[in-house]
């Protein structure tokens, strides 16, 4: 009905829940089509299943909430990143952790953020992490794959620019 009211809808989210089945979230794009006189004669609609994307967004938001116990710098960074990915549809995000302790308690949530970012379509580059810190995290059981890490913010910017140029 909404498409007939306004003529067109883009990425309109609907939740479908058949009896005794798990719900599915879909994004719908639709527009009316008209005859030669301009009368609306129907609508064309297409939908895509975004259930996994919504789940990833939800998990990403939960991880961001857990990070609030860390420094204001990290919290501000995560909120900005989440906004860029979900609202602006950003394809690349740099998390610069220069100056932060490289212990697992700080780094592992950042790694999870980067993984969730990838699930919703963004590449996350963690910069400011030293090779020794990466090795320590790996030895401690942190799974860095498929996270991109660069030693400096400059290297992260170069990587991001190269990534954009490839598109």
Kinemage of the C-alpha trace (Angstrom):
@kinemage 1
@onewidth
@group {chain A} dominant
@subgroup {mainchain}
@vectorlist {calphas} color= white
{ca unk a 1} P 0.000 0.000 0.000
{ca unk a 2} L 2.863 2.345 0.772
{ca unk a 3} L 4.194 2.158 -2.790
{ca unk a 4} L 0.771 3.177 -4.122
{ca unk a 5} L 0.689 6.107 -1.670
{ca unk a 6} L 4.082 7.562 -2.562
{ca unk a 7} L 4.877 5.952 -5.916
{ca unk a 8} L 8.173 4.350 -4.936
{ca unk a 9} L 9.950 2.833 -1.942
{ca unk a 10} L 13.617 1.971 -1.489
{ca unk a 11} L 15.106 -0.402 1.089
{ca unk a 12} L 11.848 -0.566 3.032
{ca unk a 13} L 12.316 -3.161 5.770
{ca unk a 14} L 9.658 -5.735 6.450
{ca unk a 15} L 9.688 -8.617 8.923
{ca unk a 16} L 8.003 -11.772 7.707
{ca unk a 17} L 7.103 -14.478 10.190
{ca unk a 18} L 5.251 -17.520 8.910
{ca unk a 19} L 3.503 -19.645 11.516
{ca unk a 20} L 5.938 -21.807 13.461
{ca unk a 21} L 8.982 -20.538 11.534
{ca unk a 22} L 11.789 -18.110 12.219
{ca unk a 23} L 11.237 -14.549 11.129
{ca unk a 24} L 12.942 -13.189 8.015
{ca unk a 25} L 13.809 -9.537 7.509
{ca unk a 26} L 13.673 -8.303 3.925
{ca unk a 27} L 14.463 -5.002 2.254
{ca unk a 28} L 11.881 -4.131 -0.393
{ca unk a 29} L 12.269 -1.865 -3.398
{ca unk a 30} L 9.077 -1.131 -5.289
{ca unk a 31} L 7.583 1.320 -7.728
{ca unk a 32} L 4.248 1.752 -9.454
{ca unk a 33} L 3.908 1.405 -13.174
{ca unk a 34} L 1.413 3.316 -15.283
{ca unk a 35} L -0.346 2.931 -18.574
{ca unk a 36} L 0.019 5.383 -21.444
{ca unk a 37} L -2.559 7.717 -19.898
{ca unk a 38} L -0.688 7.980 -16.604
{ca unk a 39} L -3.057 5.734 -14.648
{ca unk a 40} L -1.456 3.438 -12.117
{ca unk a 41} L -2.009 -0.127 -13.265
{ca unk a 42} L 0.199 -2.014 -10.871
{ca unk a 43} L 3.413 -2.153 -8.949
{ca unk a 44} L 6.695 -3.901 -9.385
{ca unk a 45} L 8.473 -5.023 -6.221
{ca unk a 46} L 11.639 -6.891 -5.419
{ca unk a 47} L 12.926 -7.924 -2.043
{ca unk a 48} L 16.119 -9.343 -0.665
{ca unk a 49} L 16.717 -11.256 2.539
{ca unk a 50} L 18.712 -9.075 4.953
{ca unk a 51} L 18.259 -11.285 8.000
{ca unk a 52} L 21.986 -12.039 8.314
{ca unk a 53} L 22.855 -8.390 7.719
{ca unk a 54} L 20.429 -7.295 10.443
{ca unk a 55} L 21.874 -9.920 12.790
{ca unk a 56} L 25.400 -8.675 12.041
{ca unk a 57} L 24.291 -5.080 12.643
{ca unk a 58} L 22.720 -6.142 15.939
{ca unk a 59} L 25.878 -8.007 17.010
{ca unk a 60} L 27.977 -5.026 15.974
{ca unk a 61} L 25.817 -2.737 18.097
{ca unk a 62} L 26.122 -5.105 21.085
{ca unk a 63} L 29.898 -5.117 20.739
{ca unk a 64} L 29.952 -1.322 20.562
{ca unk a 65} L 27.910 -1.166 23.766
{ca unk a 66} L 30.397 -3.442 25.575
{ca unk a 67} L 33.256 -1.146 24.543
{ca unk a 68} L 31.826 1.722 26.599
{ca unk a 69} L 33.904 0.504 29.562
{ca unk a 70} L 37.054 1.459 27.635
{ca unk a 71} L 38.441 4.901 26.941
{ca unk a 72} L 36.386 7.742 25.517
{ca unk a 73} L 38.592 7.624 22.441
{ca unk a 74} L 37.617 4.042 21.648
{ca unk a 75} L 33.921 4.651 22.347
{ca unk a 76} L 33.838 7.731 20.141
{ca unk a 77} L 35.638 5.857 17.398
{ca unk a 78} L 33.226 2.922 17.459
{ca unk a 79} L 30.112 5.083 17.371
{ca unk a 80} L 31.516 7.003 14.427
{ca unk a 81} L 32.405 3.783 12.612
{ca unk a 82} L 28.988 2.237 13.196
{ca unk a 83} L 27.343 5.390 11.889
{ca unk a 84} L 29.523 5.424 8.784
{ca unk a 85} L 28.880 1.771 7.995
{ca unk a 86} L 25.147 1.588 8.653
{ca unk a 87} L 24.021 5.081 7.639
{ca unk a 88} L 26.560 6.200 5.077
{ca unk a 89} L 27.226 2.698 3.679
{ca unk a 90} L 30.964 3.225 4.100
{ca unk a 91} L 33.100 0.548 2.437
{ca unk a 92} L 36.335 1.122 4.368
{ca unk a 93} L 36.961 2.097 7.986
{ca unk a 94} L 40.277 2.706 9.710
{ca unk a 95} L 40.545 1.976 13.434
{ca unk a 96} L 43.717 3.640 14.668
{ca unk a 97} L 44.746 2.214 18.024
{ca unk a 98} L 48.064 4.063 18.293
{ca unk a 99} L 48.858 4.676 21.924
{ca unk a 100} L 46.408 2.130 23.283
{ca unk a 101} L 47.608 -0.875 25.231
{ca unk a 102} L 47.989 -3.899 22.974
{ca unk a 103} L 46.518 -6.346 25.435
{ca unk a 104} L 43.807 -8.775 24.441
{ca unk a 105} L 41.138 -7.010 26.545
{ca unk a 106} L 41.434 -3.884 24.390
{ca unk a 107} L 42.262 -5.439 21.037
{ca unk a 108} L 39.857 -8.380 20.922
{ca unk a 109} L 36.684 -6.215 20.921
{ca unk a 110} L 38.243 -4.148 18.122
{ca unk a 111} L 38.920 -7.320 16.171
{ca unk a 112} L 35.290 -8.387 16.667
{ca unk a 113} L 34.125 -4.951 15.496
{ca unk a 114} L 36.248 -5.377 12.368
{ca unk a 115} L 34.770 -8.831 11.714
{ca unk a 116} L 31.195 -7.579 12.115
{ca unk a 117} L 31.996 -4.600 9.891
{ca unk a 118} L 33.104 -7.044 7.190
{ca unk a 119} L 29.833 -8.977 7.579
{ca unk a 120} L 27.852 -5.855 6.729
{ca unk a 121} L 30.021 -4.932 3.780
{ca unk a 122} L 32.850 -2.748 5.086
{ca unk a 123} L 36.568 -3.435 5.218
{ca unk a 124} L 38.054 -2.475 8.546
{ca unk a 125} L 41.742 -1.660 8.736
{ca unk a 126} L 43.269 -1.633 12.222
{ca unk a 127} L 46.278 0.700 12.345
{ca unk a 128} L 48.801 1.576 15.008
{ca unk a 129} L 49.291 -2.025 15.993
{ca unk a 130} L 52.878 -3.189 16.211
{ca unk a 131} L 54.035 -6.515 14.771
{ca unk a 132} L 54.918 -7.721 18.271
{ca unk a 133} L 51.402 -6.916 19.464
{ca unk a 134} L 49.889 -8.862 16.563
{ca unk a 135} L 52.091 -11.818 17.481
{ca unk a 136} L 51.107 -11.572 21.167
{ca unk a 137} L 47.422 -11.441 20.265
{ca unk a 138} L 47.782 -14.428 17.964
{ca unk a 139} L 49.669 -16.335 20.674
{ca unk a 140} L 46.880 -15.453 23.143
{ca unk a 141} L 44.323 -17.040 20.813
{ca unk a 142} L 42.910 -13.921 19.113
{ca unk a 143} L 41.922 -14.749 15.552
{ca unk a 144} L 42.984 -11.845 13.344
{ca unk a 145} L 41.850 -13.359 10.040
{ca unk a 146} L 40.448 -11.804 7.858
{ca unk a 147} L 41.350 -8.493 9.509
{ca unk a 148} L 43.705 -6.094 7.761
{ca unk a 149} L 46.323 -4.600 10.076
{ca unk a 150} L 48.804 -1.858 9.276
{ca unk a 151} L 51.585 -0.554 11.503
{ca unk a 152} L 50.764 3.141 11.121
{ca unk a 153} L 47.858 5.383 10.269
{ca unk a 154} L 49.730 6.491 7.146
{ca unk a 155} L 50.052 2.867 5.990
{ca unk a 156} L 46.339 2.372 6.712
{ca unk a 157} L 45.457 5.420 4.629
{ca unk a 158} L 47.617 4.152 1.775
{ca unk a 159} L 45.923 0.750 1.958
{ca unk a 160} L 42.462 2.352 1.978
{ca unk a 161} L 43.273 4.609 -0.993
{ca unk a 162} L 44.601 1.604 -2.915
{ca unk a 163} L 41.432 -0.314 -2.032
{ca unk a 164} L 39.268 2.556 -3.333
{ca unk a 165} L 41.338 2.848 -6.510
{ca unk a 166} L 40.736 -0.867 -7.198
{ca unk a 167} L 36.968 -0.352 -7.192
